[in-house]
């Protein structure tokens, strides 16, 4: 085999080992990219749970405000009109006191409708934020998969190139003859 043959065999072997090493490194980098993407996606998905908690607080506060608002309206606004009309000797079942009570009730209903609408809008915003978080998590995972795929392909290409280079060196030096 001689010195030249030995050098050719060593060169071909070195090319092969280098290719295997590059592929192994690329596979490890691909695995790390997928783990990082999954970790990031889980952090994003955590926001979905936080948004659920926010929704619970928002709706709980709305329910409390609605209940307290009705009690305050009845006690403070309507009660004051009834007391004043009764003190003055007016019949609250008709005439001006009745119209005032009715107008107050209409205004209260209007305010309650606005509060309900605002609560619904806030819930829709939470829904949108949750969907955005789900999509961001999905995109993060897909990006990690794409990056991993690219790294694995690069490793395979390095391995194939090193095999080809080693074979070419071996062939050119007559190692196969």
C-alpha positions in Angstrom: 0.0 0.0 0.0 2.8 2.4 0.6 2.9 5.9 2.1 0.7 7.4 -0.5 -1.9 4.8 -0.1 -1.8 5.2 3.7 -2.2 8.9 3.4 -5.1 8.4 1.0 -6.8 6.0 3.4 -6.2 8.4 6.3 -7.6 11.3 4.2 -10.7 9.4 3.2 -11.2 8.2 6.8 -10.8 11.8 8.0 -13.3 13.0 5.5 -15.8 10.4 6.6 -15.2 11.1 10.3 -15.6 14.8 9.7 -18.9 14.3 7.9 -20.2 12.0 10.7 -19.1 14.7 13.2 -20.9 17.4 11.3 -24.0 15.4 11.0 -24.0 14.6 14.7 -23.5 18.3 15.6 -26.3 19.3 13.2 -28.6 16.7 14.8 -27.8 18.0 18.3 -28.4 21.6 17.1 -31.7 20.5 15.6 -32.8 18.9 18.8 -31.8 22.0 20.7 -33.8 24.2 18.3 -36.9 22.1 18.8 -36.6 22.1 22.6 -36.1 25.9 22.6 -39.2 26.3 20.3 -41.3 24.1 22.6 -40.2 26.0 25.7 -41.0 29.3 24.1 -44.4 28.0 22.9 -45.2 26.8 26.4 -44.4 30.3 27.8 -46.7 31.8 25.2 -49.5 29.3 26.0 -49.2 30.2 29.7 -50.7 33.6 28.7 -53.9 31.8 27.7 -54.4 30.6 31.3 -53.6 34.1 32.6 -56.2 35.5 30.2 -58.7 33.0 31.5 -58.0 34.3 35.0 -58.4 37.8 33.8 -61.8 36.9 32.2 -62.9 35.4 35.5 -61.9 38.5 37.4 -63.5 40.8 34.9 -66.8 38.9 34.8 -66.9 38.6 38.6 -66.3 42.3 39.0 -69.1 43.0 36.4 -71.5 40.8 38.4 -70.7 42.6 41.6 -71.0 46.0 40.0 -74.3 45.1 38.5 -75.7 43.8 41.8 -74.4 46.8 43.8 -75.5 49.2 41.1 -79.1 48.0 41.3 -79.1 48.2 45.0 -77.6 51.7 45.0 -80.0 52.9 42.3 -83.0 51.6 44.2 -81.8 52.9 47.6 -80.2 56.2 46.6 -81.8 57.5 43.5 -85.4 56.1 43.5 -85.6 56.1 47.3 -84.8 59.8 47.3 -87.5 60.6 44.8 -90.0 58.5 46.7 -89.1 60.1 50.0 -89.2 63.6 48.7 -92.5 63.1 46.9 -94.0 61.3 49.9 -92.8 64.1 52.2 -94.4 66.7 50.0 -97.6 64.7 49.9 -97.5 63.8 46.3 -98.8 60.5 45.0 -95.8 58.7 43.5 -98.0 56.4 41.4 -98.8 59.1 38.9 -97.8 62.6 37.6 -94.4 64.1 38.0 -93.0 61.8 40.7 -93.9 58.8 38.6 -92.3 60.3 35.5 -89.1 61.1 37.4 -89.0 57.5 38.7 -89.6 56.2 35.2 -86.9 58.5 33.7 -84.4 57.4 36.3 -85.2 53.8 35.6 -84.7 54.3 31.9 -81.3 56.0 32.5 -80.3 53.2 34.9 -81.2 50.6 32.3 -79.2 52.5 29.6 -76.1 52.6 31.9 -76.5 48.9 32.6 -76.7 48.2 28.9 -73.5 50.2 28.4 -71.7 48.3 31.2 -72.9 45.0 29.7 -71.7 46.0 26.2 -68.3 47.1 27.6 -68.0 43.7 29.5 -68.8 41.8 26.3 -66.1 43.9 24.4 -63.6 43.1 27.1 -64.4 39.4 26.8 -64.0 39.5 23.0 -60.6 41.2 23.4 -59.6 38.4 25.8 -60.8 35.8 23.2 -58.7 37.6 20.5 -55.6 37.7 22.8 -56.0 34.0 23.6 -56.3 33.1 19.9 -53.3 35.2 19.1 -51.3 33.4 21.9 -52.4 30.0 20.4 -51.3 31.0 17.0 -48.0 32.4 18.2 -47.3 29.2 20.0 -48.1 27.2 16.9 -45.8 29.5 14.8 -43.0 29.1 17.3 -43.3 25.4 17.1 -43.4 25.4 13.3 -40.3 27.7 13.2 -38.5 25.4 15.5 -39.4 22.4 13.3 -38.3 24.3 10.2 -35.0 25.3 11.8 -34.4 21.7 13.0 -35.2 20.3 9.5 -32.7 22.7 8.0 -30.0 21.8 10.4 -30.6 18.1 9.9 -30.5 18.6 6.1 -27.3 20.5 6.5 -25.8 17.6 8.5 -26.9 15.0 6.0 -25.4 17.2 3.2 -22.1 17.4 5.1 -22.1 13.6 5.5 -22.8 13.0 1.9 -20.2 15.5 0.8 -17.6 13.9 3.1 -18.4 10.4 1.8 -18.1 11.7 -1.7 -14.8 13.5 -1.0 -13.3 10.5 0.8 -14.3 8.2 -2.1 -12.9 10.7 -4.6 -9.6 10.9 -2.7 -9.5 7.1 -2.4 -10.2 6.6 -6.1 -7.8 9.3 -7.3 -4.9 7.8 -5.3 -5.7 4.3 -6.5 -6.9 3.0 -3.2 -9.7 1.0 -4.9 -7.5 -0.6 -7.6 
